[in-house]
Amino acid sequence: MTAIVGLTQDGTEWTPQFVEMLDAKKCIGCGRCYRVCARDVLELVERESLDLEEEDEDLDDDDPFGDDDDDDGFSDDTSMVMSLKNKGDCIGCEACSKICPKGCFSHTTKEAA
């Protein structure tokens, strides 16, 4: 089978890359992806609700507070993060991935029916 291929307005072929996964451990909850997504694919949720496993090995010795070493103003314990609400509604534009400062998204092509 072949991958789904679309056409741009000028007739150029374009292969959509549909969202496959969002790495909530990397997400800082900035909401940029939510704002650029024209579909109902993403949802902002509390980090605690995802029950992300914390690994002690990931903590820096130079980081006495146990949060990431980025000075992004977000607390890892109480912040909100994005989750995939309805990935089946994704149109494959990759806008979320292009705007994400942490590289949280992975995408894949889909086979044509």
Backbone bond lengths (Angstrom), bond angles and torsions (degrees), N, CA, C in turn:
res aa  C-N    CA-C-N  psi(-1)  N-CA   C-N-CA  omega(-1)  CA-C   N-CA-C  phi
1 M - - - 1.452 - - 1.524 109.35 -
2 T 1.297 114.80 159.81 1.456 120.17 -179.30 1.518 110.27 -109.93
3 A 1.323 115.14 157.08 1.462 121.20 -179.86 1.523 110.15 -72.90
4 I 1.312 116.13 153.64 1.457 121.98 174.54 1.521 108.26 -63.12
5 V 1.327 115.88 130.36 1.458 121.89 178.77 1.514 107.79 -129.67
6 G 1.331 115.24 135.76 1.455 120.60 176.13 1.509 109.91 -112.99
7 L 1.320 115.73 177.22 1.455 121.63 177.44 1.518 109.05 -122.89
8 T 1.328 115.75 139.76 1.463 119.48 173.22 1.520 107.84 -79.12
9 Q 1.309 117.48 176.38 1.458 121.78 -177.19 1.526 112.03 -60.62
10 D 1.329 117.10 -32.16 1.468 119.44 179.89 1.532 113.10 -89.95
11 G 1.337 117.02 6.37 1.457 121.13 175.70 1.520 115.55 93.36
12 T 1.335 117.38 3.05 1.457 120.91 178.24 1.528 109.93 -72.88
13 E 1.331 116.35 134.83 1.470 119.73 178.10 1.518 110.64 -70.23
14 W 1.314 115.64 144.20 1.461 122.77 -178.60 1.527 108.03 -142.46
15 T 1.332 116.77 129.29 1.461 121.79 179.13 1.523 109.38 -102.40
16 P 1.335 118.02 110.59 1.465 120.42 179.44 1.527 111.69 -64.06
17 Q 1.305 116.16 143.28 1.463 123.89 176.76 1.533 106.55 -114.35
18 F 1.316 116.67 104.31 1.467 122.08 -174.44 1.529 110.99 -83.53
19 V 1.335 115.73 142.50 1.461 120.09 -179.27 1.527 109.15 -63.20
20 E 1.319 114.88 129.37 1.458 121.50 -178.93 1.525 111.23 -108.09
21 M 1.342 115.53 -40.70 1.459 119.80 -175.36 1.524 110.06 -151.63
22 L 1.328 115.43 151.43 1.456 122.66 173.66 1.523 106.58 -126.25
23 D 1.322 117.39 122.89 1.465 121.99 -179.23 1.530 108.89 -86.17
24 A 1.322 116.85 96.39 1.462 122.39 -176.61 1.527 112.58 -66.12
25 K 1.325 117.38 -20.96 1.467 119.85 178.03 1.524 111.32 -68.63
26 K 1.320 117.29 -28.91 1.455 121.89 178.40 1.534 112.34 -86.17
27 C 1.327 116.71 -24.21 1.464 122.59 -172.08 1.526 111.93 -64.93
28 I 1.345 115.79 133.98 1.466 121.14 176.70 1.527 111.85 -102.63
29 G 1.326 117.66 0.98 1.458 121.56 175.98 1.517 114.47 70.89
30 C 1.316 117.83 28.24 1.469 121.19 -176.82 1.526 112.24 -70.76
31 G 1.333 118.07 -24.66 1.457 122.18 177.57 1.517 115.22 83.76
32 R 1.319 118.31 4.48 1.465 120.51 -179.68 1.522 111.28 -61.13
33 C 1.320 116.64 -43.64 1.468 120.65 -179.31 1.528 110.63 -63.90
34 Y 1.319 116.41 -39.12 1.467 121.25 179.75 1.529 110.69 -61.88
35 R 1.328 115.44 -41.06 1.464 120.06 -177.99 1.530 113.02 -70.65
36 V 1.331 118.32 -30.08 1.463 119.07 -178.74 1.525 113.21 -89.83
37 C 1.321 117.96 -14.64 1.461 120.98 -178.91 1.533 110.14 -79.57
38 A 1.328 115.94 119.62 1.462 120.74 -179.14 1.528 112.33 -83.93
39 R 1.318 116.83 -3.87 1.459 122.12 -178.14 1.520 109.73 -110.59
40 D 1.295 118.22 177.31 1.466 122.94 -179.13 1.532 109.88 -97.08
41 V 1.346 116.78 54.00 1.454 122.13 -173.16 1.529 112.37 -91.49
42 L 1.335 117.11 -34.74 1.461 121.86 -171.98 1.522 113.07 -110.79
43 E 1.322 114.23 157.08 1.462 121.05 179.77 1.531 108.43 -147.42
44 L 1.326 116.87 136.05 1.453 122.42 177.24 1.524 108.46 -86.59
45 V 1.338 116.69 124.48 1.461 121.81 -179.07 1.525 109.64 -131.58
46 E 1.312 116.67 161.62 1.455 120.32 176.22 1.525 109.49 -70.89
47 R 1.323 115.92 137.52 1.466 121.24 -179.31 1.526 110.78 -55.29
48 E 1.333 117.11 -40.05 1.469 121.32 -178.99 1.519 112.33 -61.35
49 S 1.325 118.17 -32.30 1.465 121.16 -177.06 1.522 112.64 -68.36
50 L 1.331 117.37 -18.38 1.466 120.80 -179.83 1.517 112.69 -87.49
51 D 1.323 117.23 -9.54 1.461 122.28 178.03 1.529 111.15 51.93
52 L 1.331 114.91 51.88 1.461 120.28 178.74 1.509 109.39 -73.99
53 E 1.315 116.20 133.72 1.460 120.65 179.91 1.514 109.16 -77.20
54 E 1.322 116.56 126.80 1.456 121.43 175.55 1.516 108.07 -90.72
55 E 1.317 117.08 134.12 1.458 121.06 178.35 1.512 108.57 -110.68
56 D 1.332 117.07 123.74 1.450 121.64 -178.22 1.520 112.46 -62.09
57 E 1.328 118.76 -27.96 1.457 121.19 -179.30 1.515 111.72 -65.10
58 D 1.333 117.69 -23.27 1.451 120.70 -177.94 1.523 112.69 -77.27
59 L 1.313 118.29 -12.33 1.451 120.98 -177.13 1.518 110.54 -76.18
60 D 1.324 116.01 134.08 1.458 121.74 176.89 1.511 110.06 -78.00
61 D 1.335 117.26 143.12 1.460 120.49 173.17 1.513 110.65 -65.40
62 D 1.335 117.23 -28.83 1.459 122.13 179.62 1.523 112.36 -81.45
63 D 1.317 117.57 -0.92 1.462 121.79 -175.00 1.524 109.59 -113.49
64 P 1.332 117.82 88.38 1.460 120.71 -174.38 1.524 114.31 -67.07
65 F 1.336 117.02 -17.02 1.458 119.63 -177.17 1.522 112.93 -93.64
66 G 1.331 117.98 -9.90 1.463 121.08 177.01 1.501 114.30 75.69
67 D 1.334 118.19 13.94 1.454 118.75 175.59 1.518 108.89 -103.14
68 D 1.308 117.54 -179.24 1.457 118.29 -177.68 1.520 110.20 -67.02
69 D 1.312 116.31 162.05 1.449 119.72 -175.90 1.522 112.40 -87.58
70 D 1.329 117.44 3.19 1.455 120.02 173.87 1.516 108.95 -81.11
71 D 1.292 116.67 135.81 1.458 120.62 177.90 1.525 107.92 -89.93
72 D 1.341 115.47 68.26 1.452 120.14 -175.51 1.521 113.53 -96.35
73 G 1.317 118.02 -2.47 1.460 121.12 177.34 1.509 114.76 80.80
74 F 1.330 117.36 6.92 1.454 120.74 -179.07 1.515 109.82 -108.92
75 S 1.312 116.68 136.26 1.454 120.99 174.80 1.517 108.07 -86.82
76 D 1.312 117.44 131.22 1.461 120.60 -179.74 1.519 112.55 -66.84
77 D 1.334 117.67 -24.44 1.460 120.38 -175.43 1.523 113.18 -85.09
78 T 1.316 117.95 -30.58 1.458 119.54 -173.19 1.517 113.73 -118.60
79 S 1.308 118.44 2.00 1.453 120.53 -175.05 1.530 112.02 -78.17
80 M 1.301 112.95 166.21 1.457 121.25 174.98 1.527 107.48 -96.81
81 V 1.317 116.65 150.54 1.457 122.53 177.34 1.522 109.29 -136.16
82 M 1.317 116.13 160.85 1.455 121.25 177.17 1.521 110.00 -81.88
83 S 1.300 114.58 149.49 1.458 120.49 171.45 1.528 107.19 -138.99
84 L 1.313 116.26 162.24 1.458 120.96 178.26 1.510 108.94 -83.35
85 K 1.308 116.47 111.65 1.460 122.55 179.95 1.527 110.83 -83.51
86 N 1.337 115.63 -44.47 1.458 120.50 -176.79 1.529 109.01 -151.45
87 K 1.332 116.92 78.00 1.464 119.29 -176.50 1.519 112.49 -66.41
88 G 1.324 117.45 -17.80 1.460 121.34 176.71 1.518 112.96 -68.70
89 D 1.329 118.12 -13.95 1.457 122.78 179.27 1.529 111.97 -91.75
90 C 1.325 117.13 -1.52 1.467 122.67 -179.13 1.530 109.84 -66.77
91 I 1.337 117.09 136.27 1.465 121.29 178.60 1.522 111.95 -100.80
92 G 1.334 118.11 -0.65 1.456 122.03 173.51 1.511 115.89 83.10
93 C 1.331 117.90 23.92 1.472 120.56 -177.39 1.529 113.50 -80.63
94 E 1.320 118.10 -18.46 1.462 125.37 179.94 1.527 113.95 65.54
95 A 1.320 118.69 17.64 1.463 120.81 178.96 1.524 110.80 -60.62
96 C 1.319 117.43 -37.55 1.467 121.70 179.60 1.517 111.06 -60.47
97 S 1.309 116.13 -43.74 1.458 121.93 -178.58 1.524 111.84 -69.15
98 K 1.307 116.19 -37.46 1.463 120.89 -178.03 1.526 111.87 -69.14
99 I 1.329 117.53 -31.13 1.462 121.15 -177.08 1.528 112.91 -92.76
100 C 1.327 117.80 -17.43 1.464 121.94 -174.65 1.533 111.21 -69.76
101 P 1.353 117.61 120.08 1.462 119.62 -179.01 1.529 113.95 -75.83
102 K 1.313 118.15 -12.53 1.465 122.10 -176.79 1.524 114.15 -109.69
103 G 1.323 118.45 -1.77 1.470 120.91 178.87 1.520 112.83 64.83
104 C 1.313 116.91 45.26 1.468 121.98 -174.75 1.526 114.68 -79.64
105 F 1.312 118.07 -18.31 1.461 121.20 -170.94 1.521 112.73 -100.25
106 S 1.330 114.74 146.21 1.465 120.54 167.71 1.527 107.22 -126.21
107 H 1.320 115.62 146.57 1.458 121.78 -175.10 1.526 110.22 -128.89
108 T 1.320 114.83 163.60 1.450 121.26 178.19 1.525 109.55 -149.62
109 T 1.328 116.57 157.97 1.455 120.67 173.24 1.523 108.42 -81.55
110 K 1.291 116.73 164.51 1.472 122.11 175.80 1.518 108.92 -122.69
111 E 1.312 115.20 146.25 1.460 121.01 177.91 1.515 110.26 -77.42
112 A 1.326 115.66 140.77 1.456 121.29 175.94 1.523 109.76 -69.12
113 A 1.303 116.06 145.83 1.468 120.52 -178.38 1.505 112.10 -76.77
